[in-house]
Amino acid sequence: MKLIVAKNAGFCFGVERAIKRIEEETQRGEPIYTIGEIIHNPQTVEALKQKGVIPVKTLEEAGGKVAIPSHGGQKGLRERLESEGIDFVDATCPYVKKIQRYVEQLSREGFFIVMVGDERHPEVKSALSYARGPSRVITKATELQDIDSRTKLVILAQTTLNLETFANVVHDVVKIFEHVYVINTICSATRERQQEAREIAWQSDCVIVVGGKNSANTRRLKEIAQSIQPRTYHVESPAEIQPQWFDGVQTVGILGGASTPRWLIGEVAEIVRRTAEEVDHGG
């Protein structure tokens, strides 16, 4: 059986930057409190807990140094930390910070801010907290039907959104509104991974996507691969792999989300190889 492991699997630039900054801080020997999980990967979050990195829901729960996660924090958090003299490290992904600046600037200029994405995701909540005027999160153009067609809109994307989804929504919105400004804020790492997911899915009889179930970019990879290869499975750990997935399979593709550590992808690849050999030999 042939294995195809995505070349772009593993931490993206923003995640790797966040983890590096946090791990540097842990060397000081003091606990660090992250407002939410630093990234969406359970194994990494658990490993960091062992080093004293503790996720909390609110600033009031923090008992020391604070870290703003890669998905960003609510507007005013940094200013509050500074004004209260709380030591902190800002691990916000630069791509997310760029969206925050777009939202703040363009809402000041009178644009109605529209973001295509998941309204429950911390990145989206963080970005829209910077809006100085009306804003909305949508997944389809019909969710804007109550807004006057003469309204000046700017459309942004969650950084991990499927590019095809964004293009389809934009296509529908520009047919309804007279003034639409579009900024593709899907990050380059996301675009590269999504394109590679399509290519690998076309070559594979089965696809394994490795990453946190709460990771938006990992779920997008599964959706993309599954639209091409129905035998696509999303796992958080090697323990979830099932032998029956490989019946009659010649080629297995392995993808990893932008918040999935490379070592975990390697472990999954090794278990897939062993499991497939057992299936081939009737074990």
Secondary structure by P-SEA (a helix, b strand, c coil): ccccccccccccaaaaaaaaaaaaaacccbbbbbcccccccaaaaaaaaaacccccccccccccbbbbcccccccaaaaaaaaabbbbbbcccaaaaaaaaaaaaaaaaccbbbbccccccaaaaaaacccccccccccccccccccccccbbbbbccccccaaaaaaaaaaaaacccbbbbbccccaaaaaaaaaaaaaaaaccbbbbbcccccaaaaaaaaaaaaccccbbbbcccccccccccccccbbbbbbcccccaaaaaaaaaaaaaaaaaaaacc
